[in-house]
Amino acid sequence: MKETQKAILNVASKEVGKQEIPKGSNWGVHVQGYLKSVGITVPAAWCAAFVYWVLKQAELEKPVPRTGGVLRMWRETPAIHRVVDPQPGDVFIIDYGKGLGHTGFIERVEGTKLFTIEGNTNDEGSREGYEVARRVRERSKCVGFLRFW
């Protein structure tokens, strides 16, 4: 694994367990930091802001769209960063339709399963959760993958 992949996953893994305060509020000291990194100063869905914040903390040289919108991140990322064979450190994108999406980092891939670290989720499986958590996602549910390393 490349050093940049390790850096991304190291930063993301240190955030696991950090929660909204109060739960369900899209707010709290950690969430405010993620949202502020993309210029959002009010409670909002924060999975894409978490991705941006982690990538900036990992000090990547490649440009990352500064947005709190999952599908905007997907649209605004140059095609050169889109990959079909996800690897650790890549960003997954899920499109639920009607402008709703979800994103996070791939920690490892086992067959069709993606083991992830993602914000604004929870252990019970919500898309709009309250914490940074490790999850297992099906690869087929993703519209694509982004690589910034």
VMD Tcl script that builds the backbone (N, CA, C; Angstrom):
set m [mol new atoms 447]
animate dup $m
set s [atomselect $m all]
$s set {name element resname resid chain x y z} {
  {N N MET 1 A 0.851 -1.178 0.000}
  {CA C MET 1 A 0.000 0.000 0.000}
  {C C MET 1 A 0.898 1.242 0.000}
  {N N LYS 2 A 0.525 2.229 -0.793}
  {CA C LYS 2 A 1.297 3.472 -0.878}
  {C C LYS 2 A 1.140 4.296 0.401}
  {N N GLU 3 A 2.115 5.153 0.642}
  {CA C GLU 3 A 2.091 5.992 1.834}
  {C C GLU 3 A 0.857 6.895 1.867}
  {N N THR 4 A 0.432 7.397 0.709}
  {CA C THR 4 A -0.748 8.268 0.689}
  {C C THR 4 A -2.009 7.497 1.061}
  {N N GLN 5 A -2.113 6.249 0.620}
  {CA C GLN 5 A -3.253 5.425 1.020}
  {C C GLN 5 A -3.250 5.240 2.527}
  {N N LYS 6 A -2.092 4.924 3.072}
  {CA C LYS 6 A -1.959 4.739 4.522}
  {C C LYS 6 A -2.329 6.013 5.273}
  {N N ALA 7 A -1.884 7.159 4.756}
  {CA C ALA 7 A -2.178 8.435 5.410}
  {C C ALA 7 A -3.680 8.694 5.459}
  {N N ILE 8 A -4.365 8.465 4.345}
  {CA C ILE 8 A -5.822 8.662 4.280}
  {C C ILE 8 A -6.508 7.783 5.319}
  {N N LEU 9 A -6.183 6.504 5.323}
  {CA C LEU 9 A -6.859 5.562 6.222}
  {C C LEU 9 A -6.471 5.803 7.678}
  {N N ASN 10 A -5.267 6.281 7.919}
  {CA C ASN 10 A -4.851 6.602 9.277}
  {C C ASN 10 A -5.683 7.752 9.835}
  {N N VAL 11 A -5.838 8.809 9.044}
  {CA C VAL 11 A -6.644 9.953 9.481}
  {C C VAL 11 A -8.094 9.518 9.690}
  {N N ALA 12 A -8.667 8.811 8.720}
  {CA C ALA 12 A -10.075 8.394 8.812}
  {C C ALA 12 A -10.304 7.486 10.021}
  {N N SER 13 A -9.413 6.538 10.245}
  {CA C SER 13 A -9.621 5.576 11.338}
  {C C SER 13 A -9.561 6.254 12.705}
  {N N LYS 14 A -8.803 7.328 12.831}
  {CA C LYS 14 A -8.743 8.052 14.106}
  {C C LYS 14 A -10.051 8.773 14.429}
  {N N GLU 15 A -10.907 8.938 13.426}
  {CA C GLU 15 A -12.195 9.619 13.630}
  {C C GLU 15 A -13.325 8.647 13.980}
  {N N VAL 16 A -13.096 7.342 13.816}
  {CA C VAL 16 A -14.147 6.354 14.096}
  {C C VAL 16 A -14.652 6.525 15.528}
  {N N GLY 17 A -15.967 6.592 15.641}
  {CA C GLY 17 A -16.609 6.734 16.946}
  {C C GLY 17 A -16.980 8.163 17.291}
  {N N LYS 18 A -16.451 9.134 16.562}
  {CA C LYS 18 A -16.817 10.525 16.834}
  {C C LYS 18 A -18.248 10.749 16.370}
  {N N GLN 19 A -19.032 11.434 17.210}
  {CA C GLN 19 A -20.477 11.519 16.989}
  {C C GLN 19 A -20.992 12.947 16.967}
  {N N GLU 20 A -22.195 13.051 16.413}
  {CA C GLU 20 A -22.959 14.295 16.500}
  {C C GLU 20 A -23.357 14.507 17.958}
  {N N ILE 21 A -23.428 15.756 18.360}
  {CA C ILE 21 A -23.903 16.074 19.705}
  {C C ILE 21 A -24.932 17.183 19.569}
  {N N PRO 22 A -26.195 16.904 19.900}
  {CA C PRO 22 A -26.737 15.593 20.256}
  {C C PRO 22 A -26.935 14.710 19.014}
  {N N LYS 23 A -27.102 13.423 19.255}
  {CA C LYS 23 A -27.317 12.488 18.146}
  {C C LYS 23 A -28.498 12.951 17.310}
  {N N GLY 24 A -28.325 12.834 15.985}
  {CA C GLY 24 A -29.408 13.206 15.073}
  {C C GLY 24 A -29.466 14.684 14.748}
  {N N SER 25 A -28.483 15.463 15.207}
  {CA C SER 25 A -28.528 16.915 15.020}
  {C C SER 25 A -27.694 17.418 13.844}
  {N N ASN 26 A -26.836 16.563 13.254}
  {CA C ASN 26 A -25.873 17.012 12.248}
  {C C ASN 26 A -25.001 18.139 12.795}
  {N N TRP 27 A -24.636 18.048 14.084}
  {CA C TRP 27 A -23.868 19.105 14.729}
  {C C TRP 27 A -22.993 18.512 15.814}
  {N N GLY 28 A -22.227 19.333 16.462}
  {CA C GLY 28 A -21.282 18.913 17.490}
  {C C GLY 28 A -19.881 19.288 17.069}
  {N N VAL 29 A -18.947 19.305 18.008}
  {CA C VAL 29 A -17.619 19.845 17.757}
  {C C VAL 29 A -16.908 19.168 16.580}
  {N N HIS 30 A -16.942 17.864 16.471}
  {CA C HIS 30 A -16.256 17.179 15.376}
  {C C HIS 30 A -16.966 17.436 14.046}
  {N N VAL 31 A -18.274 17.313 14.055}
  {CA C VAL 31 A -19.053 17.530 12.830}
  {C C VAL 31 A -18.886 18.971 12.349}
  {N N GLN 32 A -18.874 19.913 13.268}
  {CA C GLN 32 A -18.666 21.310 12.888}
  {C C GLN 32 A -17.334 21.485 12.165}
  {N N GLY 33 A -16.305 20.781 12.605}
  {CA C GLY 33 A -15.006 20.859 11.939}
  {C C GLY 33 A -15.055 20.317 10.523}
  {N N TYR 34 A -15.744 19.187 10.334}
  {CA C TYR 34 A -15.869 18.615 8.984}
  {C C TYR 34 A -16.617 19.594 8.084}
  {N N LEU 35 A -17.764 20.094 8.578}
  {CA C LEU 35 A -18.579 21.003 7.773}
  {C C LEU 35 A -17.843 22.307 7.478}
  {N N LYS 36 A -17.153 22.855 8.469}
  {CA C LYS 36 A -16.423 24.107 8.267}
  {C C LYS 36 A -15.372 23.966 7.170}
  {N N SER 37 A -14.790 22.768 7.041}
  {CA C SER 37 A -13.749 22.566 6.029}
  {C C SER 37 A -14.268 22.785 4.612}
  {N N VAL 38 A -15.579 22.642 4.414}
  {CA C VAL 38 A -16.167 22.877 3.090}
  {C C VAL 38 A -17.014 24.155 3.058}
  {N N GLY 39 A -16.910 24.966 4.102}
  {CA C GLY 39 A -17.594 26.257 4.126}
  {C C GLY 39 A -19.024 26.224 4.614}
  {N N ILE 40 A -19.438 25.159 5.274}
  {CA C ILE 40 A -20.801 25.059 5.797}
  {C C ILE 40 A -20.773 25.389 7.287}
  {N N THR 41 A -21.625 26.333 7.711}
  {CA C THR 41 A -21.612 26.778 9.109}
  {C C THR 41 A -22.920 26.494 9.836}
  {N N VAL 42 A -23.745 25.657 9.257}
  {CA C VAL 42 A -25.019 25.277 9.881}
  {C C VAL 42 A -25.123 23.753 9.851}
  {N N PRO 43 A -25.971 23.176 10.708}
  {CA C PRO 43 A -26.132 21.711 10.665}
  {C C PRO 43 A -26.542 21.240 9.275}
  {N N ALA 44 A -25.868 20.195 8.782}
  {CA C ALA 44 A -26.137 19.663 7.442}
  {C C ALA 44 A -25.607 18.238 7.363}
  {N N ALA 45 A -26.094 17.490 6.381}
  {CA C ALA 45 A -25.530 16.165 6.119}
  {C C ALA 45 A -24.028 16.343 5.901}
  {N N TRP 46 A -23.220 15.436 6.441}
  {CA C TRP 46 A -21.786 15.719 6.489}
  {C C TRP 46 A -20.857 14.612 5.999}
  {N N CYS 47 A -21.356 13.601 5.315}
  {CA C CYS 47 A -20.472 12.523 4.855}
  {C C CYS 47 A -19.444 13.027 3.851}
  {N N ALA 48 A -19.848 13.883 2.903}
  {CA C ALA 48 A -18.897 14.410 1.914}
  {C C ALA 48 A -17.923 15.384 2.563}
  {N N ALA 49 A -18.389 16.160 3.528}
  {CA C ALA 49 A -17.497 17.069 4.247}
  {C C ALA 49 A -16.453 16.263 5.011}
  {N N PHE 50 A -16.845 15.130 5.575}
  {CA C PHE 50 A -15.902 14.248 6.263}
  {C C PHE 50 A -14.831 13.772 5.287}
  {N N VAL 51 A -15.230 13.357 4.099}
  {CA C VAL 51 A -14.274 12.904 3.089}
  {C C VAL 51 A -13.299 14.023 2.752}
  {N N TYR 52 A -13.802 15.215 2.498}
  {CA C TYR 52 A -12.939 16.346 2.167}
  {C C TYR 52 A -11.971 16.627 3.311}
  {N N TRP 53 A -12.487 16.680 4.535}
  {CA C TRP 53 A -11.666 16.973 5.710}
  {C C TRP 53 A -10.539 15.957 5.857}
  {N N VAL 54 A -10.864 14.677 5.726}
  {CA C VAL 54 A -9.843 13.622 5.843}
  {C C VAL 54 A -8.770 13.798 4.773}
  {N N LEU 55 A -9.177 14.002 3.536}
  {CA C LEU 55 A -8.212 14.155 2.446}
  {C C LEU 55 A -7.301 15.358 2.674}
  {N N LYS 56 A -7.848 16.441 3.194}
  {CA C LYS 56 A -7.026 17.616 3.486}
  {C C LYS 56 A -6.070 17.336 4.652}
  {N N GLN 57 A -6.542 16.617 5.669}
  {CA C GLN 57 A -5.670 16.273 6.799}
  {C C GLN 57 A -4.530 15.365 6.350}
  {N N ALA 58 A -4.790 14.534 5.357}
  {CA C ALA 58 A -3.763 13.625 4.830}
  {C C ALA 58 A -2.785 14.354 3.904}
  {N N GLU 59 A -3.043 15.643 3.661}
  {CA C GLU 59 A -2.163 16.521 2.889}
  {C C GLU 59 A -1.865 15.999 1.486}
  {N N LEU 60 A -2.926 15.618 0.793}
  {CA C LEU 60 A -2.770 15.161 -0.583}
  {C C LEU 60 A -2.479 16.324 -1.503}
  {N N GLU 61 A -1.724 16.056 -2.529}
  {CA C GLU 61 A -1.380 17.100 -3.496}
  {C C GLU 61 A -2.416 17.222 -4.604}
  {N N LYS 62 A -3.173 16.170 -4.854}
  {CA C LYS 62 A -4.163 16.212 -5.932}
  {C C LYS 62 A -5.370 17.041 -5.493}
  {N N PRO 63 A -5.976 17.786 -6.417}
  {CA C PRO 63 A -7.126 18.618 -6.052}
  {C C PRO 63 A -8.356 17.777 -5.717}
  {N N VAL 64 A -9.050 18.222 -4.687}
  {CA C VAL 64 A -10.271 17.565 -4.231}
  {C C VAL 64 A -11.372 18.612 -4.258}
  {N N PRO 65 A -12.528 18.330 -4.880}
  {CA C PRO 65 A -13.604 19.322 -4.878}
  {C C PRO 65 A -14.017 19.677 -3.448}
  {N N ARG 66 A -14.039 20.965 -3.147}
  {CA C ARG 66 A -14.414 21.431 -1.803}
  {C C ARG 66 A -15.930 21.564 -1.756}
  {N N THR 67 A -16.571 20.486 -1.344}
  {CA C THR 67 A -18.030 20.470 -1.322}
  {C C THR 67 A -18.543 19.533 -0.227}
  {N N GLY 68 A -19.718 19.856 0.265}
  {CA C GLY 68 A -20.409 18.983 1.199}
  {C C GLY 68 A -21.436 18.122 0.490}
  {N N GLY 69 A -21.490 18.203 -0.842}
  {CA C GLY 69 A -22.462 17.446 -1.626}
  {C C GLY 69 A -21.831 16.225 -2.272}
  {N N VAL 70 A -22.337 15.062 -1.963}
  {CA C VAL 70 A -21.790 13.810 -2.504}
  {C C VAL 70 A -21.842 13.799 -4.023}
  {N N LEU 71 A -23.006 14.055 -4.581}
  {CA C LEU 71 A -23.156 13.955 -6.025}
  {C C LEU 71 A -22.446 15.105 -6.737}
  {N N ARG 72 A -22.322 16.236 -6.076}
  {CA C ARG 72 A -21.518 17.329 -6.637}
  {C C ARG 72 A -20.046 16.919 -6.664}
  {N N MET 73 A -19.582 16.268 -5.598}
  {CA C MET 73 A -18.200 15.771 -5.575}
  {C C MET 73 A -17.970 14.828 -6.752}
  {N N TRP 74 A -18.917 13.939 -6.993}
  {CA C TRP 74 A -18.813 12.983 -8.103}
  {C C TRP 74 A -18.742 13.715 -9.436}
  {N N ARG 75 A -19.655 14.683 -9.637}
  {CA C ARG 75 A -19.706 15.412 -10.910}
  {C C ARG 75 A -18.480 16.294 -11.133}
  {N N GLU 76 A -17.961 16.904 -10.089}
  {CA C GLU 76 A -16.886 17.888 -10.238}
  {C C GLU 76 A -15.482 17.298 -10.191}
  {N N THR 77 A -15.364 16.039 -9.868}
  {CA C THR 77 A -14.048 15.418 -9.857}
  {C C THR 77 A -13.673 15.054 -11.290}
  {N N PRO 78 A -12.502 15.491 -11.742}
  {CA C PRO 78 A -12.079 15.153 -13.105}
  {C C PRO 78 A -12.073 13.646 -13.343}
  {N N ALA 79 A -12.431 13.256 -14.555}
  {CA C ALA 79 A -12.541 11.838 -14.908}
  {C C ALA 79 A -11.258 11.062 -14.625}
  {N N ILE 80 A -10.129 11.722 -14.654}
  {CA C ILE 80 A -8.857 11.037 -14.412}
  {C C ILE 80 A -8.815 10.404 -13.014}
  {N N HIS 81 A -9.627 10.911 -12.091}
  {CA C HIS 81 A -9.662 10.382 -10.729}
  {C C HIS 81 A -10.710 9.279 -10.534}
  {N N ARG 82 A -11.492 8.999 -11.568}
  {CA C ARG 82 A -12.496 7.935 -11.467}
  {C C ARG 82 A -11.842 6.592 -11.772}
  {N N VAL 83 A -12.122 5.615 -10.927}
  {CA C VAL 83 A -11.537 4.288 -11.107}
  {C C VAL 83 A -12.637 3.235 -11.045}
  {N N VAL 84 A -12.382 2.086 -11.666}
  {CA C VAL 84 A -13.376 1.006 -11.666}
  {C C VAL 84 A -12.979 -0.132 -10.733}
  {N N ASP 85 A -11.717 -0.173 -10.344}
  {CA C ASP 85 A -11.225 -1.230 -9.463}
  {C C ASP 85 A -10.842 -0.606 -8.119}
  {N N PRO 86 A -11.813 -0.507 -7.178}
  {CA C PRO 86 A -11.545 0.206 -5.929}
  {C C PRO 86 A -10.458 -0.461 -5.085}
  {N N GLN 87 A -9.682 0.400 -4.429}
  {CA C GLN 87 A -8.610 -0.037 -3.547}
  {C C GLN 87 A -8.696 0.735 -2.230}
  {N N PRO 88 A -7.975 0.265 -1.212}
  {CA C PRO 88 A -7.958 1.005 0.052}
  {C C PRO 88 A -7.533 2.455 -0.163}
  {N N GLY 89 A -8.255 3.356 0.494}
  {CA C GLY 89 A -7.985 4.783 0.356}
  {C C GLY 89 A -8.836 5.468 -0.684}
  {N N ASP 90 A -9.508 4.696 -1.539}
  {CA C ASP 90 A -10.412 5.282 -2.532}
  {C C ASP 90 A -11.711 5.723 -1.852}
  {N N VAL 91 A -12.422 6.607 -2.529}
  {CA C VAL 91 A -13.704 7.130 -2.062}
  {C C VAL 91 A -14.810 6.439 -2.855}
  {N N PHE 92 A -15.818 5.913 -2.158}
  {CA C PHE 92 A -16.972 5.326 -2.848}
  {C C PHE 92 A -18.082 6.360 -2.922}
  {N N ILE 93 A -18.887 6.253 -3.971}
  {CA C ILE 93 A -20.025 7.147 -4.164}
  {C C ILE 93 A -21.275 6.294 -4.371}
  {N N ILE 94 A -22.293 6.567 -3.564}
  {CA C ILE 94 A -23.597 5.925 -3.712}
  {C C ILE 94 A -24.607 7.001 -4.089}
  {N N ASP 95 A -25.435 6.723 -5.073}
  {CA C ASP 95 A -26.498 7.634 -5.500}
  {C C ASP 95 A -27.829 6.962 -5.210}
  {N N TYR 96 A -28.575 7.526 -4.254}
  {CA C TYR 96 A -29.885 6.975 -3.889}
  {C C TYR 96 A -31.015 7.548 -4.735}
  {N N GLY 97 A -30.696 8.462 -5.653}
  {CA C GLY 97 A -31.719 9.110 -6.458}
  {C C GLY 97 A -32.269 10.335 -5.752}
  {N N LYS 98 A -32.979 11.155 -6.489}
  {CA C LYS 98 A -33.605 12.368 -5.961}
  {C C LYS 98 A -32.588 13.280 -5.281}
  {N N GLY 99 A -31.353 13.262 -5.776}
  {CA C GLY 99 A -30.328 14.142 -5.236}
  {C C GLY 99 A -29.673 13.670 -3.952}
  {N N LEU 100 A -30.008 12.475 -3.505}
  {CA C LEU 100 A -29.448 11.949 -2.259}
  {C C LEU 100 A -28.301 11.000 -2.543}
  {N N GLY 101 A -27.215 11.170 -1.827}
  {CA C GLY 101 A -26.066 10.295 -2.001}
  {C C GLY 101 A -25.388 10.025 -0.684}
  {N N HIS 102 A -24.370 9.200 -0.743}
  {CA C HIS 102 A -23.567 8.900 0.439}
  {C C HIS 102 A -22.160 8.550 -0.019}
  {N N THR 103 A -21.182 8.819 0.852}
  {CA C THR 103 A -19.793 8.581 0.497}
  {C C THR 103 A -18.963 8.244 1.723}
  {N N GLY 104 A -17.783 7.748 1.478}
  {CA C GLY 104 A -16.836 7.421 2.534}
  {C C GLY 104 A -15.604 6.795 1.906}
  {N N PHE 105 A -14.751 6.228 2.745}
  {CA C PHE 105 A -13.490 5.644 2.294}
  {C C PHE 105 A -13.529 4.131 2.316}
  {N N ILE 106 A -12.860 3.540 1.363}
  {CA C ILE 106 A -12.714 2.087 1.325}
  {C C ILE 106 A -11.477 1.728 2.129}
  {N N GLU 107 A -11.679 0.873 3.117}
  {CA C GLU 107 A -10.567 0.412 3.940}
  {C C GLU 107 A -9.967 -0.872 3.370}
  {N N ARG 108 A -10.841 -1.738 2.882}
  {CA C ARG 108 A -10.375 -2.940 2.187}
  {C C ARG 108 A -11.506 -3.488 1.334}
  {N N VAL 109 A -11.128 -4.332 0.366}
  {CA C VAL 109 A -12.083 -4.954 -0.545}
  {C C VAL 109 A -11.926 -6.455 -0.433}
  {N N GLU 110 A -13.053 -7.140 -0.271}
  {CA C GLU 110 A -13.075 -8.601 -0.259}
  {C C GLU 110 A -14.196 -9.051 -1.183}
  {N N GLY 111 A -13.836 -9.455 -2.385}
  {CA C GLY 111 A -14.839 -9.862 -3.367}
  {C C GLY 111 A -15.742 -8.699 -3.711}
  {N N THR 112 A -17.048 -8.868 -3.472}
  {CA C THR 112 A -18.008 -7.806 -3.766}
  {C C THR 112 A -18.250 -6.889 -2.577}
  {N N LYS 113 A -17.611 -7.154 -1.472}
  {CA C LYS 113 A -17.819 -6.381 -0.248}
  {C C LYS 113 A -16.744 -5.305 -0.094}
  {N N LEU 114 A -17.203 -4.111 0.272}
  {CA C LEU 114 A -16.323 -2.996 0.565}
  {C C LEU 114 A -16.386 -2.746 2.070}
  {N N PHE 115 A -15.261 -2.791 2.713}
  {CA C PHE 115 A -15.180 -2.473 4.130}
  {C C PHE 115 A -14.767 -1.007 4.205}
  {N N THR 116 A -15.586 -0.193 4.853}
  {CA C THR 116 A -15.464 1.254 4.731}
  {C C THR 116 A -15.314 1.959 6.073}
  {N N ILE 117 A -14.872 3.202 5.982}
  {CA C ILE 117 A -14.936 4.160 7.085}
  {C C ILE 117 A -15.691 5.343 6.516}
  {N N GLU 118 A -16.784 5.719 7.187}
  {CA C GLU 118 A -17.630 6.778 6.639}
  {C C GLU 118 A -18.253 7.610 7.739}
  {N N GLY 119 A -18.483 8.861 7.427}
  {CA C GLY 119 A -19.138 9.770 8.352}
  {C C GLY 119 A -20.618 9.853 8.078}
  {N N ASN 120 A -21.361 10.386 9.070}
  {CA C ASN 120 A -22.807 10.569 8.952}
  {C C ASN 120 A -23.516 9.246 8.684}
  {N N THR 121 A -23.076 8.227 9.398}
  {CA C THR 121 A -23.679 6.903 9.326}
  {C C THR 121 A -23.770 6.385 10.755}
  {N N ASN 122 A -24.072 5.120 10.916}
  {CA C ASN 122 A -24.001 4.505 12.240}
  {C C ASN 122 A -23.920 2.996 12.086}
  {N N ASP 123 A -23.684 2.324 13.181}
  {CA C ASP 123 A -23.512 0.875 13.158}
  {C C ASP 123 A -24.788 0.146 12.748}
  {N N GLU 124 A -25.931 0.800 12.912}
  {CA C GLU 124 A -27.204 0.166 12.580}
  {C C GLU 124 A -27.509 0.238 11.085}
  {N N GLY 125 A -26.738 1.016 10.335}
  {CA C GLY 125 A -26.884 1.001 8.887}
  {C C GLY 125 A -27.539 2.194 8.239}
  {N N SER 126 A -27.711 3.274 8.956}
  {CA C SER 126 A -28.372 4.436 8.379}
  {C C SER 126 A -27.481 5.189 7.397}
  {N N ARG 127 A -28.095 5.740 6.344}
  {CA C ARG 127 A -27.392 6.636 5.433}
  {C C ARG 127 A -27.196 7.989 6.108}
  {N N GLU 128 A -28.139 8.407 6.867}
  {CA C GLU 128 A -28.113 9.690 7.567}
  {C C GLU 128 A -27.996 9.393 9.058}
  {N N GLY 129 A -26.813 8.959 9.458}
  {CA C GLY 129 A -26.587 8.548 10.839}
  {C C GLY 129 A -26.037 9.664 11.696}
  {N N TYR 130 A -25.315 9.289 12.728}
  {CA C TYR 130 A -24.868 10.262 13.718}
  {C C TYR 130 A -23.388 10.137 14.085}
  {N N GLU 131 A -22.632 9.271 13.372}
  {CA C GLU 131 A -21.250 9.071 13.786}
  {C C GLU 131 A -20.356 8.677 12.612}
  {N N VAL 132 A -19.062 8.637 12.896}
  {CA C VAL 132 A -18.095 8.049 11.983}
  {C C VAL 132 A -18.003 6.581 12.380}
  {N N ALA 133 A -18.198 5.688 11.402}
  {CA C ALA 133 A -18.231 4.261 11.726}
  {C C ALA 133 A -17.645 3.429 10.589}
  {N N ARG 134 A -17.273 2.234 10.946}
  {CA C ARG 134 A -16.871 1.246 9.942}
  {C C ARG 134 A -18.132 0.529 9.492}
  {N N ARG 135 A -18.222 0.306 8.188}
  {CA C ARG 135 A -19.394 -0.357 7.626}
  {C C ARG 135 A -18.951 -1.354 6.575}
  {N N VAL 136 A -19.886 -2.180 6.133}
  {CA C VAL 136 A -19.665 -3.079 5.003}
  {C C VAL 136 A -20.720 -2.730 3.964}
  {N N ARG 137 A -20.261 -2.443 2.758}
  {CA C ARG 137 A -21.152 -2.063 1.659}
  {C C ARG 137 A -20.958 -3.031 0.499}
  {N N GLU 138 A -21.998 -3.178 -0.292}
  {CA C GLU 138 A -21.900 -3.977 -1.514}
  {C C GLU 138 A -21.373 -3.085 -2.633}
  {N N ARG 139 A -20.392 -3.569 -3.325}
  {CA C ARG 139 A -19.790 -2.820 -4.424}
  {C C ARG 139 A -20.841 -2.409 -5.464}
  {N N SER 140 A -21.805 -3.290 -5.720}
  {CA C SER 140 A -22.816 -3.030 -6.749}
  {C C SER 140 A -23.722 -1.847 -6.407}
  {N N LYS 141 A -23.752 -1.408 -5.167}
  {CA C LYS 141 A -24.590 -0.272 -4.761}
  {C C LYS 141 A -23.934 1.069 -5.087}
  {N N CYS 142 A -22.667 1.040 -5.472}
  {CA C CYS 142 A -21.922 2.271 -5.750}
  {C C CYS 142 A -22.021 2.642 -7.227}
  {N N VAL 143 A -22.129 3.942 -7.486}
  {CA C VAL 143 A -22.109 4.402 -8.879}
  {C C VAL 143 A -20.683 4.564 -9.366}
  {N N GLY 144 A -19.750 4.665 -8.437}
  {CA C GLY 144 A -18.357 4.797 -8.838}
  {C C GLY 144 A -17.427 5.021 -7.672}
  {N N PHE 145 A -16.160 5.186 -8.030}
  {CA C PHE 145 A -15.086 5.317 -7.047}
  {C C PHE 145 A -14.128 6.406 -7.505}
  {N N LEU 146 A -13.604 7.146 -6.528}
  {CA C LEU 146 A -12.670 8.238 -6.799}
  {C C LEU 146 A -11.344 7.955 -6.116}
  {N N ARG 147 A -10.273 8.279 -6.812}
  {CA C ARG 147 A -8.935 8.073 -6.260}
  {C C ARG 147 A -8.190 9.403 -6.276}
  {N N PHE 148 A -7.806 9.859 -5.095}
  {CA C PHE 148 A -7.087 11.124 -4.970}
  {C C PHE 148 A -5.632 10.935 -4.556}
  {N N TRP 149 A -5.163 9.714 -4.513}
  {CA C TRP 149 A -3.779 9.463 -4.107}
  {C C TRP 149 A -2.927 9.058 -5.294}
}
mol reanalyze $m
mol bondsrecalc $m
mol representation Tube
mol addrep $m
